[in-house]
Amino acid sequence: MRLALLFGSLTLAFLLAVWTTQAPKPRPAGASAVAFSAARAMTDIEQIARAPHPVGSPEHARVRAYLNDRLTQLGLQVSEQAGPLSPASVKRLARAGGDPGAANNQAINLIGVLPGKDREQPAVMLMAHYDTVVGSPGAADDSAGVAAILEAVRAIQARGPVERDLVVLLTDAEELGLDGARVFFGGHPLRDRIGAVVNLEARGGGGRAAMFETGREAGPMVQLFRRAAAKADGGTTATSIAAFMYERMPNGTDFTVPKDRGVGGL
């Protein structure tokens, strides 16, 4: 009897593990204009991730120009922000086979603003990085995040005017040392208007979306996330232990930078 219970418990645990990692079926390109379509987002991934595009490479410049055009097509007010790579990032890029000199030792962020009806309210930021490591086209890390933001902005606009400003930040040099995020939150005029950040980052190569990092004192934000996640295709995976463990890991994401400034987000 005990052996049967043990076997049954292990089987149930295995089935739950499989179920909680299944990704939802992607909505097609012909889905409703107000819905997020993974098929529509894939068209951007195919353009962004044609080849590796580390900082300073010709492909990096091509991707930046492509994204500048896409943000403009979406009706956002687009600008670029350049700032210095850290000495450690310069060394890391050169050691990997990149050319920091070709980038003038700079990171170049892309910023798009969709004005809201009440511009006095704190803005919401959608953030992802568009650079890759030297040896990967970065379809997952982080072209998927960038493309998801582009498609999300399109769907949001299709639903009508937004209540508050929506700021899109496509950072550079994340793979080298979070330099783009540091440049923005270190001195961009918009930084003090950001009330919450949703950062999309790759932590693996497949499966269901997972929320693994929050701002501090994140109770109200997590409650908002819980209500939104319940409406998402396929749901999401989230656990407080992930945020607890991530705080103790030696690496970080772009979100680590605003989090350390006290900005809330996921």
C-alpha positions in Angstrom: 0.0 0.0 0.0 2.8 2.4 1.0 4.7 1.6 -2.2 1.5 2.3 -4.3 1.1 5.6 -2.5 4.7 6.5 -3.2 4.4 5.6 -6.9 1.2 7.5 -7.2 2.7 10.6 -5.6 5.7 10.5 -7.8 3.6 10.1 -10.9 1.4 13.0 -9.9 4.4 15.2 -9.2 5.8 14.3 -12.6 2.6 15.1 -14.4 2.3 18.4 -12.6 5.9 19.3 -13.5 5.2 18.5 -17.2 1.9 20.5 -17.1 3.3 23.6 -15.5 6.1 23.9 -18.1 3.8 23.6 -21.2 3.7 26.8 -23.4 0.3 27.8 -24.8 -0.5 27.4 -28.4 0.5 30.6 -30.2 -2.2 32.9 -31.5 -2.0 33.2 -35.3 -1.1 36.4 -37.2 -4.8 36.8 -38.0 -5.8 37.0 -34.4 -7.9 40.0 -33.2 -6.0 43.3 -33.3 -6.5 43.8 -29.6 -4.9 40.4 -28.7 -1.2 39.6 -28.4 -0.2 37.3 -31.2 3.0 35.3 -30.9 2.9 34.7 -34.7 3.0 38.4 -35.3 5.9 38.8 -32.8 7.8 36.0 -34.6 8.1 38.2 -37.7 10.2 40.6 -35.7 12.3 37.8 -34.1 13.1 36.6 -37.6 14.5 40.0 -38.5 16.3 40.8 -35.3 17.9 37.4 -34.8 19.2 36.8 -38.3 22.8 36.7 -37.0 24.7 37.5 -33.8 24.7 41.2 -33.1 27.0 42.1 -30.2 27.9 45.7 -29.4 30.0 47.3 -32.2 29.2 44.8 -34.9 27.6 45.8 -38.3 24.6 43.5 -37.4 24.2 45.4 -34.1 23.9 48.7 -36.1 21.4 47.0 -38.5 19.2 45.7 -35.6 19.2 49.1 -33.9 18.1 50.8 -37.2 15.4 48.2 -37.7 14.1 48.7 -34.1 14.2 52.4 -34.5 12.0 52.1 -37.6 9.6 49.6 -35.8 9.1 51.9 -32.8 8.5 54.8 -35.2 5.9 52.8 -37.1 4.1 52.0 -33.9 3.7 55.8 -33.4 6.1 56.2 -30.4 8.2 59.2 -29.9 11.7 57.7 -30.5 15.1 58.8 -29.3 18.5 57.3 -28.8 20.7 57.6 -25.7 24.4 56.9 -25.8 26.7 56.3 -22.8 30.1 54.8 -22.0 30.7 51.1 -21.6 32.3 50.3 -18.3 36.0 49.3 -18.4 35.0 45.8 -17.4 32.5 45.6 -20.3 35.2 46.8 -22.8 37.5 44.0 -21.6 34.7 41.4 -21.7 33.8 42.3 -25.2 37.3 42.3 -26.5 38.0 39.0 -24.7 35.0 37.4 -26.5 36.2 38.5 -29.9 34.2 41.7 -30.3 35.4 45.2 -31.2 34.7 47.8 -28.5 36.4 50.4 -30.7 33.9 50.0 -33.5 31.2 51.0 -31.0 33.3 54.0 -29.7 33.2 52.2 -26.4 29.6 53.2 -26.1 26.2 51.6 -25.5 23.2 53.1 -27.4 19.8 52.7 -25.9 16.5 53.1 -27.9 13.7 54.9 -26.0 10.1 55.1 -27.2 7.3 57.0 -25.5 3.6 56.5 -26.0 1.9 59.5 -24.3 -1.0 58.7 -22.0 -4.1 60.7 -21.2 -2.8 61.7 -17.8 0.9 62.7 -18.2 1.2 63.6 -14.5 0.9 60.0 -13.4 4.1 57.8 -13.1 4.9 56.0 -16.3 5.0 52.3 -16.9 8.2 51.0 -18.6 8.5 47.9 -20.8 12.2 46.9 -21.0 14.3 44.4 -22.9 17.9 44.3 -24.3 18.6 44.1 -28.0 22.4 43.2 -27.9 23.6 39.6 -28.0 26.7 37.8 -27.0 29.4 37.4 -29.8 28.5 33.8 -30.7 24.7 33.8 -30.7 21.9 35.4 -32.8 20.0 35.7 -29.6 16.6 34.5 -30.8 15.6 33.8 -27.1 18.1 36.1 -25.4 16.6 38.6 -25.9 15.0 39.0 -29.3 11.9 37.2 -28.0 11.6 39.9 -25.2 12.1 42.8 -27.7 9.6 41.3 -30.1 7.1 40.6 -27.3 7.3 44.3 -26.4 6.7 45.5 -29.9 3.6 43.2 -30.3 2.4 44.2 -26.8 2.6 47.9 -27.7 0.7 47.3 -30.9 -2.1 45.4 -29.1 -2.3 48.1 -26.3 -2.7 50.8 -28.9 -5.4 48.8 -30.7 -7.4 48.9 -27.4 -7.5 52.7 -27.4 -5.7 55.6 -25.6 -3.5 54.6 -22.6 -4.2 56.1 -19.2 -0.6 57.0 -18.4 2.7 57.3 -20.4 4.1 54.0 -21.7 7.9 54.1 -22.0 9.7 51.4 -24.1 13.4 51.0 -23.2 15.5 48.7 -25.5 18.8 48.6 -23.7 22.2 48.0 -25.1 25.2 46.1 -23.7 23.2 44.1 -21.2 25.3 41.0 -22.1 28.4 42.9 -21.2 27.4 44.3 -17.8 24.0 45.9 -17.8 25.5 49.1 -19.1 22.5 50.3 -21.1 20.2 50.1 -18.0 22.9 51.9 -15.9 23.2 54.6 -18.6 19.4 55.2 -18.6 18.7 55.1 -14.9 22.0 57.0 -14.2 20.9 60.1 -16.0 18.1 60.1 -18.5 15.5 62.8 -17.9 12.7 60.2 -17.9 14.2 58.0 -15.2 12.4 59.7 -12.3 9.1 59.4 -14.0 9.1 55.6 -14.1 6.7 54.1 -11.6 7.0 50.5 -12.6 9.1 48.3 -14.9 8.2 45.1 -16.7 11.5 43.6 -17.9 11.4 40.7 -20.3 14.5 38.5 -20.2 15.5 35.0 -21.2 16.2 32.5 -18.4 16.2 29.3 -20.5 15.3 28.2 -24.0 11.6 27.2 -23.8 8.5 26.5 -21.8 6.0 28.7 -20.1 6.8 32.3 -19.2 8.1 32.5 -15.6 8.3 35.5 -13.3 11.4 35.2 -11.2 12.4 38.7 -10.0 10.4 41.4 -8.3 11.1 44.8 -6.8 11.3 45.1 -3.1 8.2 45.6 -1.0 6.5 43.9 -4.0 3.2 42.8 -2.4 0.8 45.2 -4.3 2.8 44.6 -7.6 2.5 40.8 -7.2 -1.2 41.1 -6.6 -1.6 43.0 -9.9 0.5 40.4 -11.6 -1.6 37.6 -10.2 -4.8 39.1 -11.6 -3.2 39.8 -15.0 -1.5 36.4 -15.2 -4.9 34.7 -14.7 -6.0 36.2 -18.1 -2.9 35.3 -20.0 -2.9 32.5 -22.6 -1.6 29.4 -20.7 -1.0 31.3 -17.5 2.5 31.9 -16.1 4.8 30.2 -13.6 5.7 32.2 -10.5 6.9 31.4 -7.0 8.3 33.5 -4.1 11.2 31.2 -3.8 12.5 32.2 -7.2 12.7 35.9 -6.2 14.3 34.9 -2.9 17.0 32.7 -4.7 17.6 35.2 -7.5 18.5 37.9 -4.9 21.3 35.6 -3.7 22.8 34.8 -7.2 25.8 36.6 -8.4 24.3 37.6 -11.8 21.5 40.1 -12.6 19.2 41.4 -15.2 18.5 45.0 -16.5 15.7 45.1 -13.9 18.3 44.8 -11.1 19.4 48.4 -11.9 16.0 50.2 -11.3 15.2 47.7 -8.5 18.3 49.0 -6.7 16.9 52.5 -7.1 13.7 51.5 -5.4 11.6 51.3 -8.6 8.9 48.6 -8.5 8.4 46.0 -11.2 8.7 42.4 -12.4 
